[in-house]
Amino acid sequence: MTQLHTGVGTPVVVDRRTLVGYDNYAAAQRTVDALSDAGFPVEHVAIVGTDLRMEETVTGRMTNGRAALLGAGNGLFFGLLVGAFLGLFTSTTLSFLMMVLWAGLWGAVMGAAFGFLNHYYTRGKRDFSSRSAIVAGRYDVLVAASHADHARAVLDGVARPADTVVVDPPVAGGYDPGVQRPIAPEQRRPGR
């Protein structure tokens, strides 16, 4: 078994075997938790997400007004934070409150202006707001090769939740360069 030392004192195990694979992270997490509850040394376990893809969820339409409103909210928060910090150096409570309020007001005004201008100059190239996330298609629970048999024995004795879907492990050596694969139409050369 090959180990890499990180300098912190904990070796990183390189030789790992797939114990089980799932289609969601929560199921893989429950498996590791079940191993931990059974007393298995979980420092030899890893959850690895494969078949990664980026998902962008559109949350709404973005207009100049909405961009200004979102900018004003962010600017207000930043202004209140700066005002509270600067207010620490004032001598009275009233001056502290005035500093916080003025900084919040100016932060909101400047945030609205920057939000509006930022969206205005995109010229409609991105008229929506969204959230992005990297999501895996499968989550494999891997275990150090030296502990694989023990982990399988522990996992066989643990009841699995009914809502989990076990994904078949990938075929070993799944890529065969000798197999002729179709070429996309835009990649075909004339005469082929």
C-alpha positions as CSV (number, residue, x, y, z in Angstrom):
1,M,0.0,0.0,0.0
2,T,1.4,3.4,-1.0
3,Q,1.1,6.3,1.4
4,L,1.8,9.9,1.0
5,H,2.7,11.9,4.1
6,T,1.2,15.4,4.2
7,G,3.6,16.7,6.8
8,V,0.8,17.0,9.4
9,G,1.4,13.5,10.7
10,T,-1.5,11.8,9.1
11,P,-0.7,9.6,6.0
12,V,-3.0,9.8,3.0
13,V,-3.9,6.3,1.8
14,V,-3.6,6.0,-2.0
15,D,-4.7,2.3,-2.5
16,R,-8.4,2.4,-2.0
17,R,-11.2,0.0,-3.1
18,T,-14.8,0.7,-3.8
19,L,-17.0,-0.5,-1.0
20,V,-20.4,0.7,-2.4
21,G,-21.6,3.5,-4.8
22,Y,-24.8,5.6,-4.5
23,D,-26.6,8.1,-6.7
24,N,-26.7,10.7,-3.9
25,Y,-24.3,12.1,-1.3
26,A,-26.7,11.6,1.7
27,A,-26.7,7.8,1.2
28,A,-22.9,7.7,1.0
29,Q,-22.8,9.8,4.2
30,R,-25.2,7.4,6.0
31,T,-23.0,4.4,5.0
32,V,-19.9,6.0,6.5
33,D,-22.0,6.9,9.6
34,A,-23.2,3.3,9.9
35,L,-19.6,2.1,9.7
36,S,-18.6,4.6,12.4
37,D,-21.5,3.5,14.6
38,A,-20.3,-0.1,14.2
39,G,-16.8,0.8,15.4
40,F,-15.1,0.6,12.1
41,P,-12.0,2.9,11.8
42,V,-13.5,5.5,9.5
43,E,-10.2,7.4,9.0
44,H,-9.6,4.7,6.3
45,V,-12.8,5.7,4.4
46,A,-13.4,8.3,1.7
47,I,-16.4,9.5,-0.2
48,V,-15.5,10.3,-3.8
49,G,-17.9,12.0,-6.3
50,T,-17.5,11.1,-9.9
51,D,-19.2,12.0,-13.2
52,L,-19.1,15.7,-12.2
53,R,-21.3,18.3,-13.9
54,M,-22.1,21.9,-13.3
55,E,-25.8,22.7,-12.6
56,E,-27.0,26.2,-12.9
57,T,-30.4,26.9,-11.4
58,V,-32.1,30.0,-12.7
59,T,-33.6,32.0,-9.9
60,G,-35.3,34.8,-11.7
61,R,-35.2,37.5,-14.3
62,M,-32.7,40.2,-13.9
63,T,-33.6,43.8,-14.8
64,N,-31.8,47.1,-14.2
65,G,-34.2,47.8,-11.3
66,R,-33.6,44.4,-9.7
67,A,-29.9,44.7,-10.1
68,A,-30.0,48.1,-8.4
69,L,-32.1,46.7,-5.6
70,L,-29.8,43.8,-5.0
71,G,-26.8,46.2,-5.2
72,A,-28.5,48.4,-2.6
73,G,-29.0,45.5,-0.2
74,N,-25.4,44.4,-0.5
75,G,-24.2,48.0,-0.2
76,L,-26.4,48.6,2.9
77,F,-24.9,45.6,4.6
78,F,-21.3,46.6,3.8
79,G,-22.0,50.2,4.8
80,L,-23.5,49.2,8.1
81,L,-20.5,47.0,8.8
82,V,-18.0,49.8,7.9
83,G,-20.1,52.3,9.9
84,A,-20.1,50.0,13.0
85,F,-16.3,49.6,12.8
86,L,-15.7,53.4,12.4
87,G,-18.3,54.1,15.1
88,L,-16.1,52.3,17.6
89,F,-13.8,55.3,17.5
90,T,-16.5,57.8,18.4
91,S,-17.1,59.2,21.9
92,T,-20.9,59.1,22.3
93,T,-23.7,56.7,21.6
94,L,-25.5,59.2,19.4
95,S,-22.4,59.7,17.2
96,F,-22.0,55.9,16.9
97,L,-25.6,55.5,15.7
98,M,-25.3,58.4,13.3
99,M,-22.0,57.0,11.9
100,V,-23.7,53.6,11.4
101,L,-26.8,55.1,9.8
102,W,-24.9,57.4,7.4
103,A,-22.5,54.7,6.4
104,G,-25.5,52.3,5.7
105,L,-27.3,55.0,3.7
106,W,-24.2,55.8,1.6
107,G,-23.4,52.1,1.2
108,A,-27.0,51.5,-0.1
109,V,-26.8,54.4,-2.6
110,M,-23.4,53.4,-3.9
111,G,-24.4,49.7,-4.1
112,A,-27.5,50.6,-6.1
113,A,-25.5,52.7,-8.5
114,F,-22.9,50.0,-9.0
115,G,-25.5,47.2,-9.3
116,F,-27.4,49.3,-11.9
117,L,-24.4,50.2,-14.0
118,N,-22.9,46.7,-13.8
119,H,-26.1,45.2,-15.3
120,Y,-26.8,48.1,-17.7
121,Y,-23.4,47.7,-19.4
122,T,-23.9,43.9,-20.0
123,R,-26.5,45.1,-22.7
124,G,-28.8,42.2,-22.1
125,K,-26.3,39.4,-22.4
126,R,-27.3,37.9,-19.1
127,D,-30.8,39.0,-18.1
128,F,-31.3,36.3,-15.4
129,S,-29.9,35.5,-11.9
130,S,-28.8,32.0,-11.0
131,R,-27.1,29.7,-8.6
132,S,-24.3,27.3,-9.7
133,A,-23.3,24.1,-8.1
134,I,-21.0,21.2,-9.0
135,V,-22.9,17.9,-8.7
136,A,-21.7,14.3,-9.0
137,G,-23.5,11.6,-10.8
138,R,-22.4,9.0,-8.3
139,Y,-20.8,8.9,-4.9
140,D,-18.5,6.0,-4.2
141,V,-17.5,5.0,-0.6
142,L,-13.9,4.0,-0.8
143,V,-11.9,2.1,1.8
144,A,-8.2,1.4,2.2
145,A,-7.4,-2.0,0.6
146,S,-6.1,-3.4,3.9
147,H,-9.5,-2.7,5.5
148,A,-11.8,-3.6,2.6
149,D,-12.8,-7.1,3.8
150,H,-13.5,-5.8,7.3
151,A,-15.6,-2.9,6.0
152,R,-17.7,-5.3,3.7
153,A,-18.4,-7.6,6.7
154,V,-19.5,-4.6,8.8
155,L,-21.6,-3.2,6.0
156,D,-23.3,-6.6,5.4
157,G,-24.4,-6.7,9.0
158,V,-25.9,-3.2,8.9
159,A,-29.5,-2.5,7.7
160,R,-29.5,-0.1,4.8
161,P,-32.3,2.5,4.4
162,A,-34.9,1.7,1.8
163,D,-34.6,5.1,0.0
164,T,-31.0,4.5,-1.2
165,V,-30.1,3.3,-4.7
166,V,-26.9,1.4,-5.0
167,V,-25.1,2.1,-8.2
168,D,-23.2,-0.6,-9.9
169,P,-19.4,0.0,-9.8
170,P,-17.8,1.1,-13.0
171,V,-16.4,-1.7,-15.2
172,A,-12.7,-2.1,-14.6
173,G,-10.7,-0.9,-17.7
174,G,-13.9,0.6,-19.1
175,Y,-12.1,2.6,-21.8
176,D,-10.7,0.5,-24.6
177,P,-8.8,2.6,-27.2
178,G,-9.1,-0.2,-29.7
179,V,-12.9,0.1,-30.0
180,Q,-14.1,2.3,-32.9
181,R,-16.3,5.1,-31.6
182,P,-18.6,7.2,-33.7
183,I,-17.4,10.7,-34.6
184,A,-19.7,13.7,-34.2
185,P,-20.8,15.1,-37.6
186,E,-18.9,18.4,-37.1
187,Q,-15.7,16.5,-36.5
188,R,-15.8,14.3,-39.6
189,R,-13.3,15.1,-42.3
190,P,-14.3,15.2,-46.0
191,G,-13.6,11.9,-47.7
192,R,-14.3,9.7,-44.7
